[in-house]
Amino acid sequence: MPLAQTRLYTEDDYYNLPENIRAELIEGNLIYNQAAPSRIHQTILMELSGTIRNYLKAKGGSCRVYPAPFAVKLREDRKTIVEPDISVICDRNKLTDRGCTGAPDWIIEIVSPGNLSHDYILKLNLYANAGVREYWIVDPAKESIFVYYLEQKHFKAEAYTFQDKIKVNIYDDLYIDFASLEL
Protein backbone atom coordinates (compact mmCIF):
# COMPACT_ATOMS: atom_id res chain seq x y z
CA MET A 1 0.00 0.00 0.00
CA PRO A 2 1.50 3.38 -1.00
CA LEU A 3 2.07 6.04 1.63
CA ALA A 4 -0.27 9.01 1.70
CA GLN A 5 1.13 12.03 -0.08
CA THR A 6 1.33 15.28 1.85
CA ARG A 7 0.39 18.27 -0.24
CA LEU A 8 3.03 20.97 -0.43
CA TYR A 9 1.64 24.46 -0.86
CA THR A 10 3.16 27.27 -2.89
CA GLU A 11 3.33 31.03 -2.90
CA ASP A 12 0.25 31.06 -5.15
CA ASP A 13 -1.72 29.07 -2.56
CA TYR A 14 -0.64 31.50 0.16
CA TYR A 15 -1.67 34.59 -1.80
CA ASN A 16 -4.99 33.01 -2.77
CA LEU A 17 -6.12 32.53 0.82
CA PRO A 18 -9.19 34.58 1.78
CA GLU A 19 -8.29 38.01 3.19
CA ASN A 20 -9.59 37.15 6.65
CA ILE A 21 -7.29 34.11 6.96
CA ARG A 22 -3.83 34.67 8.44
CA ALA A 23 -1.28 31.98 7.78
CA GLU A 24 2.39 31.42 7.10
CA LEU A 25 3.90 29.16 4.47
CA ILE A 26 6.88 27.29 5.89
CA GLU A 27 8.69 24.81 3.69
CA GLY A 28 5.49 24.20 1.70
CA ASN A 29 3.23 23.76 4.76
CA LEU A 30 0.47 26.23 5.55
CA ILE A 31 0.44 27.09 9.24
CA TYR A 32 -2.68 28.97 10.26
CA ASN A 33 -2.59 31.69 12.89
CA GLN A 34 -5.82 30.92 14.68
CA ALA A 35 -6.00 33.01 17.83
CA ALA A 36 -6.18 36.79 17.84
CA PRO A 37 -3.18 38.41 19.54
CA SER A 38 -3.59 39.40 23.19
CA ARG A 39 -3.81 43.02 24.32
CA ILE A 40 -0.24 42.92 25.73
CA HIS A 41 1.00 41.46 22.44
CA GLN A 42 -0.55 44.36 20.53
CA THR A 43 0.71 46.92 23.07
CA ILE A 44 4.27 45.63 22.71
CA LEU A 45 3.90 45.58 18.91
CA MET A 46 2.77 49.21 18.82
CA GLU A 47 5.35 50.47 21.35
CA LEU A 48 8.26 48.79 19.57
CA SER A 49 7.07 49.71 16.07
CA GLY A 50 6.60 53.33 17.13
CA THR A 51 10.01 53.53 18.80
CA ILE A 52 11.74 52.02 15.78
CA ARG A 53 9.79 54.19 13.33
CA ASN A 54 10.64 57.37 15.25
CA TYR A 55 14.32 56.45 15.25
CA LEU A 56 14.32 55.65 11.52
CA LYS A 57 12.50 58.89 10.64
CA ALA A 58 14.93 60.95 12.73
CA LYS A 59 17.97 59.31 11.10
CA GLY A 60 16.68 59.28 7.53
CA GLY A 61 18.08 56.64 5.25
CA SER A 62 16.45 53.74 3.51
CA CYS A 63 15.27 51.50 6.37
CA ARG A 64 11.55 50.95 6.96
CA VAL A 65 9.61 49.20 9.72
CA TYR A 66 6.56 47.05 8.98
CA PRO A 67 4.29 45.52 11.64
CA ALA A 68 2.27 42.36 11.01
CA PRO A 69 0.50 41.37 8.94
CA PHE A 70 3.32 41.85 6.44
CA ALA A 71 4.41 39.03 4.13
CA VAL A 72 8.10 38.19 4.01
CA LYS A 73 9.19 35.70 1.36
CA LEU A 74 12.51 34.63 2.81
CA ARG A 75 13.84 32.96 -0.33
CA GLU A 76 12.98 32.72 -4.01
CA ASP A 77 11.98 29.06 -3.63
CA ARG A 78 8.29 30.00 -3.27
CA LYS A 79 7.87 27.64 -0.29
CA THR A 80 8.40 29.94 2.71
CA ILE A 81 6.47 33.12 3.47
CA VAL A 82 6.30 34.33 7.06
CA GLU A 83 4.54 37.21 8.79
CA PRO A 84 6.88 38.46 11.53
CA ASP A 85 5.39 40.73 14.15
CA ILE A 86 7.90 43.44 13.17
CA SER A 87 10.18 43.55 10.14
CA VAL A 88 12.86 46.16 9.48
CA ILE A 89 14.05 46.25 5.89
CA CYS A 90 16.90 48.52 4.79
CA ASP A 91 17.24 47.41 1.16
CA ARG A 92 14.23 48.91 -0.59
CA ASN A 93 14.87 46.68 -3.59
CA LYS A 94 13.48 43.84 -1.45
CA LEU A 95 10.11 45.59 -1.09
CA THR A 96 7.25 44.64 -3.40
CA ASP A 97 3.54 45.38 -3.50
CA ARG A 98 3.02 42.11 -1.63
CA GLY A 99 5.63 42.67 1.09
CA CYS A 100 9.30 41.76 1.16
CA THR A 101 11.31 39.30 -0.92
CA GLY A 102 14.52 38.38 0.86
CA ALA A 103 15.68 38.54 4.44
CA PRO A 104 14.79 41.62 6.49
CA ASP A 105 17.68 43.14 8.44
CA TRP A 106 15.87 42.83 11.79
CA ILE A 107 12.88 40.76 12.85
CA ILE A 108 10.98 40.86 16.14
CA GLU A 109 8.54 38.13 17.14
CA ILE A 110 6.26 38.51 20.15
CA VAL A 111 5.46 35.02 21.38
CA SER A 112 2.07 33.73 22.36
CA PRO A 113 1.63 30.78 24.73
CA GLY A 114 0.58 28.49 21.89
CA ASN A 115 3.54 29.16 19.58
CA LEU A 116 6.65 29.00 21.75
CA SER A 117 8.56 26.40 19.72
CA HIS A 118 7.47 28.10 16.50
CA ASP A 119 9.32 31.33 17.40
CA TYR A 120 12.13 29.95 19.59
CA ILE A 121 13.20 27.07 17.33
CA LEU A 122 11.59 26.97 13.89
CA LYS A 123 11.75 30.67 13.07
CA LEU A 124 15.16 31.18 14.68
CA ASN A 125 16.57 28.58 12.29
CA LEU A 126 14.65 29.93 9.29
CA TYR A 127 15.82 33.48 9.94
CA ALA A 128 19.44 32.51 10.60
CA ASN A 129 19.56 30.46 7.38
CA ALA A 130 17.87 33.19 5.33
CA GLY A 131 20.36 35.91 6.33
CA VAL A 132 18.38 37.98 8.85
CA ARG A 133 20.99 40.04 10.70
CA GLU A 134 19.21 40.39 14.04
CA TYR A 135 16.29 38.52 15.61
CA TRP A 136 14.47 39.40 18.83
CA ILE A 137 12.01 37.15 20.63
CA VAL A 138 9.85 39.07 23.08
CA ASP A 139 8.04 36.89 25.63
CA PRO A 140 5.32 38.84 27.49
CA ALA A 141 4.55 35.97 29.90
CA LYS A 142 8.17 35.76 31.09
CA GLU A 143 8.86 39.48 30.57
CA SER A 144 11.99 38.49 28.69
CA ILE A 145 13.68 39.35 25.43
CA PHE A 146 16.13 37.07 23.64
CA VAL A 147 18.35 38.90 21.19
CA TYR A 148 20.13 36.93 18.49
CA TYR A 149 22.83 38.61 16.44
CA LEU A 150 22.84 36.31 13.43
CA GLU A 151 25.64 37.76 11.32
CA GLN A 152 28.20 35.01 10.81
CA LYS A 153 31.20 36.94 12.14
CA HIS A 154 29.39 38.17 15.24
CA PHE A 155 26.84 35.44 16.05
CA LYS A 156 25.75 35.65 19.67
CA ALA A 157 22.64 35.39 21.81
CA GLU A 158 21.79 37.49 24.85
CA ALA A 159 18.89 37.46 27.32
CA TYR A 160 17.23 40.54 28.78
CA THR A 161 14.19 41.47 30.88
CA PHE A 162 11.49 44.10 30.57
CA GLN A 163 13.61 46.26 32.92
CA ASP A 164 16.58 46.45 30.54
CA LYS A 165 17.78 48.90 27.94
CA ILE A 166 18.80 46.89 24.89
CA LYS A 167 21.25 47.90 22.17
CA VAL A 168 20.09 47.20 18.63
CA ASN A 169 23.18 45.69 17.05
CA ILE A 170 22.45 46.71 13.44
CA TYR A 171 22.49 50.42 14.40
CA ASP A 172 25.24 52.37 16.14
CA ASP A 173 23.03 54.40 18.44
CA LEU A 174 19.62 52.75 18.84
CA TYR A 175 18.72 51.46 22.27
CA ILE A 176 15.27 50.27 23.29
CA ASP A 177 14.51 50.86 26.96
CA PHE A 178 11.81 48.34 27.82
CA ALA A 179 11.32 49.90 31.27
CA SER A 180 10.22 53.15 29.58
CA LEU A 181 7.71 51.51 27.23
CA GLU A 182 4.10 51.87 28.25
CA LEU A 183 3.39 48.19 28.81
Rosetta silent file (secondary structure, phi, psi, omega in degrees, C-alpha in Angstrom):
SEQUENCE: MPLAQTRLYTEDDYYNLPENIRAELIEGNLIYNQAAPSRIHQTILMELSGTIRNYLKAKGGSCRVYPAPFAVKLREDRKTIVEPDISVICDRNKLTDRGCTGAPDWIIEIVSPGNLSHDYILKLNLYANAGVREYWIVDPAKESIFVYYLEQKHFKAEAYTFQDKIKVNIYDDLYIDFASLEL
SCORE:     score description
SCORE:     0.000 S_00000001
   1 L     0.000  127.493 -179.148    0.000    0.000    0.000 S_00000001
   2 L   -70.626  150.951  177.237    1.500    3.376   -1.001 S_00000001
   3 L   -72.912  148.808  177.852    2.069    6.039    1.634 S_00000001
   4 L   -66.032  138.495  178.308   -0.269    9.010    1.699 S_00000001
   5 L   -87.297  133.253  174.282    1.128   12.034   -0.083 S_00000001
   6 L   -90.646  131.634  179.945    1.329   15.281    1.852 S_00000001
   7 L   -77.213  130.993  173.679    0.394   18.275   -0.239 S_00000001
   8 L   -99.693  129.463 -178.256    3.031   20.970   -0.431 S_00000001
   9 L   -91.815  161.378 -177.631    1.636   24.462   -0.860 S_00000001
  10 L  -122.803  177.248  175.180    3.164   27.272   -2.891 S_00000001
  11 H   -55.986  -40.059  179.298    3.330   31.030   -2.901 S_00000001
  12 H   -61.726  -42.001  177.257    0.247   31.060   -5.150 S_00000001
  13 H   -61.421  -43.917  179.736   -1.722   29.070   -2.561 S_00000001
  14 H   -59.189  -49.976 -176.600   -0.642   31.500    0.161 S_00000001
  15 H   -73.495  -12.793  177.005   -1.667   34.592   -1.800 S_00000001
  16 L   -95.464    4.777  174.569   -4.988   33.009   -2.775 S_00000001
  17 L   -65.894  150.107  175.013   -6.116   32.530    0.824 S_00000001
  18 L   -58.961  148.677 -176.300   -9.192   34.579    1.783 S_00000001
  19 L   -56.735  -30.602 -176.423   -8.291   38.011    3.193 S_00000001
  20 L   -85.118    2.468  179.863   -9.586   37.154    6.649 S_00000001
  21 L  -102.961  123.202  175.586   -7.289   34.107    6.963 S_00000001
  22 L  -104.525  129.142 -179.438   -3.829   34.674    8.439 S_00000001
  23 E  -152.757  166.223  172.121   -1.275   31.980    7.783 S_00000001
  24 E  -124.694  150.745  177.888    2.388   31.423    7.101 S_00000001
  25 E  -109.773  111.560 -177.238    3.904   29.164    4.471 S_00000001
  26 E  -123.476  113.218 -179.291    6.877   27.288    5.892 S_00000001
  27 L    52.194   39.383  176.598    8.693   24.813    3.688 S_00000001
  28 L    86.674    0.356  178.870    5.487   24.203    1.704 S_00000001
  29 E  -106.953  130.324  174.923    3.234   23.761    4.758 S_00000001
  30 E   -82.877  125.982  177.534    0.468   26.233    5.551 S_00000001
  31 E  -117.384  114.318 -175.465    0.444   27.093    9.244 S_00000001
  32 E   -84.838  136.858  174.462   -2.676   28.968   10.260 S_00000001
  33 L   -92.111  102.177 -169.523   -2.592   31.689   12.894 S_00000001
  34 L   -87.670  -45.502 -173.834   -5.817   30.923   14.678 S_00000001
  35 L   -88.010  144.044  174.522   -5.998   33.015   17.829 S_00000001
  36 L   -70.370  144.754  178.819   -6.179   36.793   17.841 S_00000001
  37 L   -62.100  150.869  178.577   -3.175   38.406   19.543 S_00000001
  38 L   -73.234  167.826  177.593   -3.587   39.404   23.188 S_00000001
  39 H   -60.353  -45.106 -178.773   -3.812   43.019   24.324 S_00000001
  40 H   -64.777  -36.527  175.742   -0.241   42.922   25.730 S_00000001
  41 H   -57.921  -48.665 -178.545    0.997   41.460   22.435 S_00000001
  42 H   -68.178  -35.533  177.798   -0.550   44.357   20.534 S_00000001
  43 H   -63.451  -46.585  178.422    0.712   46.924   23.067 S_00000001
  44 H   -61.779  -44.099  178.857    4.273   45.632   22.708 S_00000001
  45 H   -56.212  -47.993 -178.028    3.896   45.579   18.915 S_00000001
  46 H   -68.661  -43.038 -179.596    2.772   49.212   18.819 S_00000001
  47 H   -62.311  -47.150 -179.531    5.351   50.473   21.346 S_00000001
  48 H   -67.772  -45.104  179.110    8.260   48.792   19.570 S_00000001
  49 H   -59.155  -43.880  179.802    7.072   49.711   16.070 S_00000001
  50 H   -64.438  -43.047  179.090    6.600   53.327   17.132 S_00000001
  51 H   -62.429  -45.549 -179.573   10.008   53.527   18.804 S_00000001
  52 H   -66.735  -43.182 -179.927   11.738   52.021   15.783 S_00000001
  53 H   -60.971  -45.323 -179.944    9.787   54.192   13.331 S_00000001
  54 H   -60.655  -41.727  178.051   10.637   57.368   15.251 S_00000001
  55 H   -62.606  -48.455 -177.653   14.319   56.453   15.252 S_00000001
  56 H   -62.672  -40.499  178.868   14.322   55.653   11.520 S_00000001
  57 H   -64.787  -41.033 -179.166   12.504   58.890   10.636 S_00000001
  58 H   -66.585  -33.561 -177.154   14.934   60.951   12.729 S_00000001
  59 H   -87.664  -19.400 -175.043   17.965   59.309   11.098 S_00000001
  60 L    72.070 -161.546  178.867   16.680   59.284    7.535 S_00000001
  61 L    93.007 -171.176 -171.289   18.078   56.643    5.250 S_00000001
  62 L   -97.773  -10.752 -174.765   16.451   53.741    3.508 S_00000001
  63 L   -69.855  144.889  177.651   15.268   51.503    6.374 S_00000001
  64 E  -134.816  148.701  177.720   11.553   50.953    6.957 S_00000001
  65 E  -111.143  136.910 -179.746    9.615   49.201    9.723 S_00000001
  66 E  -132.146  118.835  174.350    6.560   47.052    8.980 S_00000001
  67 E   -83.794  160.540  177.313    4.290   45.518   11.643 S_00000001
  68 L   -65.870  151.497   -1.398    2.267   42.358   11.008 S_00000001
  69 L   -81.152  128.497  179.560    0.500   41.367    8.940 S_00000001
  70 L  -149.486  117.346 -174.014    3.320   41.851    6.443 S_00000001
  71 E   -77.463  129.854  176.963    4.406   39.034    4.126 S_00000001
  72 E  -123.097  110.332  175.279    8.097   38.186    4.013 S_00000001
  73 E   -89.278  105.106 -171.550    9.187   35.704    1.357 S_00000001
  74 L   -66.066  -35.060 -178.207   12.513   34.633    2.807 S_00000001
  75 L  -137.726  167.742  179.419   13.844   32.956   -0.335 S_00000001
  76 L   -77.292   -0.926 -173.764   12.977   32.721   -4.005 S_00000001
  77 L   -71.917   -7.123  176.008   11.982   29.059   -3.629 S_00000001
  78 L    68.730   13.995 -177.732    8.286   29.997   -3.273 S_00000001
  79 L  -114.219   -4.288 -177.463    7.875   27.636   -0.289 S_00000001
  80 L  -138.618  113.349  174.759    8.401   29.935    2.710 S_00000001
  81 E  -133.232  120.849 -178.771    6.473   33.121    3.468 S_00000001
  82 E  -114.192  164.903  176.385    6.303   34.330    7.063 S_00000001
  83 L  -127.386   78.871  179.506    4.541   37.210    8.792 S_00000001
  84 L   -60.405  154.516  177.049    6.883   38.463   11.526 S_00000001
  85 L   -63.005  -40.696  176.798    5.387   40.733   14.149 S_00000001
  86 E  -139.614  131.906  176.175    7.896   43.441   13.174 S_00000001
  87 E  -124.300  133.224  173.316   10.184   43.549   10.141 S_00000001
  88 E  -115.562  121.103 -176.704   12.860   46.164    9.483 S_00000001
  89 E  -120.968  125.448 -178.777   14.047   46.254    5.887 S_00000001
  90 L  -103.491  -18.248  177.992   16.897   48.518    4.788 S_00000001
  91 L   -98.465  102.158 -176.454   17.237   47.413    1.165 S_00000001
  92 H   -65.599  -15.796  175.887   14.226   48.913   -0.592 S_00000001
  93 H   -66.996  -17.994  177.888   14.874   46.681   -3.587 S_00000001
  94 H   -80.886  -14.945 -175.988   13.484   43.836   -1.453 S_00000001
  95 E   -83.607  135.593  177.526   10.111   45.593   -1.093 S_00000001
  96 E  -129.855  176.615  175.750    7.251   44.640   -3.396 S_00000001
  97 L   -63.886  -24.541 -178.133    3.544   45.380   -3.499 S_00000001
  98 L   -93.260   -9.412 -178.734    3.021   42.106   -1.633 S_00000001
  99 E   143.857 -122.264 -176.127    5.627   42.673    1.092 S_00000001
 100 E  -130.842  136.599  173.350    9.302   41.755    1.159 S_00000001
 101 E  -116.295  111.564 -175.804   11.309   39.296   -0.925 S_00000001
 102 L   116.952  172.562 -175.515   14.522   38.377    0.857 S_00000001
 103 L   -76.512  127.063  169.408   15.681   38.539    4.444 S_00000001
 104 L   -63.193  162.377  177.473   14.787   41.623    6.493 S_00000001
 105 L   -75.396  -34.697 -175.231   17.676   43.143    8.444 S_00000001
 106 E  -144.004  132.853  176.277   15.873   42.829   11.785 S_00000001
 107 E  -127.255  139.028  173.566   12.876   40.764   12.851 S_00000001
 108 E  -122.467  127.972  172.054   10.979   40.860   16.144 S_00000001
 109 E  -114.243  135.630  176.316    8.542   38.125   17.136 S_00000001
 110 E  -107.376  112.821 -171.957    6.256   38.506   20.153 S_00000001
 111 L   -76.416  149.644  171.976    5.460   35.016   21.377 S_00000001
 112 L  -113.229  155.932 -177.344    2.073   33.733   22.361 S_00000001
 113 H   -54.629  -31.109 -176.459    1.632   30.778   24.732 S_00000001
 114 H   -85.880   -3.283 -175.932    0.578   28.493   21.893 S_00000001
 115 H  -129.504   31.242 -176.035    3.541   29.165   19.577 S_00000001
 116 H   -57.673  -52.787 -177.215    6.652   28.996   21.749 S_00000001
 117 H   -67.674  -27.960  178.312    8.564   26.398   19.721 S_00000001
 118 H   -59.219  -47.966 -177.065    7.468   28.103   16.500 S_00000001
 119 H   -83.555  -40.552 -175.722    9.321   31.330   17.404 S_00000001
 120 H   -75.013  -29.486 -174.757   12.134   29.947   19.591 S_00000001
 121 H  -117.172  -63.184 -174.486   13.200   27.074   17.328 S_00000001
 122 H   -59.107  -53.971 -175.950   11.585   26.974   13.888 S_00000001
 123 H   -71.970  -34.081  175.797   11.751   30.672   13.067 S_00000001
 124 H   -56.063  -47.141  179.432   15.163   31.175   14.682 S_00000001
 125 H   -67.179  -42.187  177.483   16.572   28.583   12.293 S_00000001
 126 H   -58.921  -48.052 -176.175   14.653   29.932    9.294 S_00000001
 127 H   -67.696  -40.581  178.533   15.816   33.483    9.937 S_00000001
 128 H   -62.739  -43.264 -179.054   19.441   32.507   10.596 S_00000001
 129 H   -71.054  -26.646 -177.972   19.556   30.460    7.377 S_00000001
 130 H   -83.426  -16.976  179.700   17.873   33.188    5.327 S_00000001
 131 L   102.757   15.774  173.204   20.363   35.906    6.331 S_00000001
 132 L   -62.521  134.749 -175.699   18.384   37.978    8.853 S_00000001
 133 L   -80.865  -36.087 -176.514   20.989   40.041   10.699 S_00000001
 134 E  -143.936  137.686 -177.606   19.208   40.394   14.043 S_00000001
 135 E  -135.551  125.041  177.122   16.287   38.519   15.612 S_00000001
 136 E  -113.326  136.398  172.268   14.474   39.397   18.834 S_00000001
 137 E  -115.444  115.899 -179.978   12.011   37.150   20.627 S_00000001
 138 E  -102.567  123.599 -177.731    9.845   39.065   23.085 S_00000001
 139 E  -115.239   99.600 -177.573    8.035   36.889   25.625 S_00000001
 140 L   -61.923  -35.067 -177.857    5.322   38.836   27.491 S_00000001
 141 L   -65.683  -38.097 -179.332    4.551   35.968   29.898 S_00000001
 142 L   -96.438   -4.348 -175.308    8.166   35.764   31.091 S_00000001
 143 L    50.076   50.058 -178.771    8.862   39.484   30.570 S_00000001
 144 E  -131.027  157.305  176.508   11.990   38.490   28.686 S_00000001
 145 E  -133.131  126.728  173.466   13.682   39.352   25.429 S_00000001
 146 E  -106.521  124.726 -177.661   16.126   37.071   23.641 S_00000001
 147 E  -111.400  123.092  178.855   18.348   38.901   21.192 S_00000001
 148 E  -113.912  119.724  172.492   20.130   36.932   18.490 S_00000001
 149 E   -94.021  109.128 -167.719   22.832   38.611   16.436 S_00000001
 150 L   -96.648   -1.220  179.338   22.842   36.312   13.433 S_00000001
 151 L   -65.475  135.389 -171.125   25.636   37.762   11.324 S_00000001
 152 H   -54.244  -42.918 -177.624   28.204   35.010   10.812 S_00000001
 153 H   -70.509  -27.475 -172.069   31.201   36.936   12.139 S_00000001
 154 H  -123.619   26.175 -176.138   29.394   38.172   15.235 S_00000001
 155 L   -58.498  126.912  173.650   26.836   35.441   16.053 S_00000001
 156 E  -161.757  161.129  178.290   25.749   35.651   19.667 S_00000001
 157 E  -129.017  139.570  178.871   22.644   35.391   21.808 S_00000001
 158 E  -137.236  148.845  179.275   21.789   37.486   24.848 S_00000001
 159 E  -112.199  140.376  179.792   18.891   37.462   27.318 S_00000001
 160 E  -136.056  172.705  175.477   17.228   40.544   28.778 S_00000001
 161 E  -120.378  175.894  177.913   14.191   41.468   30.878 S_00000001
 162 L   -71.768    0.892  176.105   11.491   44.100   30.572 S_00000001
 163 L  -100.333   -0.867 -172.813   13.607   46.255   32.922 S_00000001
 164 L   -98.024  156.892  170.872   16.580   46.449   30.541 S_00000001
 165 E  -104.150  121.495 -170.129   17.784   48.905   27.945 S_00000001
 166 E  -113.351  130.309  176.348   18.799   46.893   24.887 S_00000001
 167 E   -78.358  131.592  173.402   21.249   47.900   22.173 S_00000001
 168 L   -86.950  114.593 -171.480   20.085   47.203   18.634 S_00000001
 169 L   -64.952  -31.142 -175.305   23.175   45.689   17.049 S_00000001
 170 L   -78.698   -5.254  176.438   22.449   46.708   13.445 S_00000001
 171 L  -124.247  148.894 -178.660   22.495   50.420   14.400 S_00000001
 172 L   -72.666  -31.359 -169.510   25.242   52.372   16.138 S_00000001
 173 L  -134.657   27.083  177.261   23.032   54.399   18.435 S_00000001
 174 L  -105.548  122.677  175.102   19.622   52.754   18.844 S_00000001
 175 E  -124.830  139.909  175.719   18.723   51.455   22.275 S_00000001
 176 E  -112.879  117.327 -178.247   15.273   50.275   23.294 S_00000001
 177 E   -94.670   98.216 -177.514   14.506   50.864   26.959 S_00000001
 178 H   -61.695  -32.966 -179.629   11.814   48.340   27.817 S_00000001
 179 H   -63.788  -25.910 -178.358   11.318   49.896   31.268 S_00000001
 180 H   -90.372  -10.326  178.650   10.224   53.152   29.577 S_00000001
 181 L   -71.984  147.988 -178.702    7.713   51.509   27.229 S_00000001
 182 L   -86.084   75.895  179.968    4.095   51.870   28.246 S_00000001
 183 L  -100.551    0.000    0.000    3.389   48.192   28.805 S_00000001
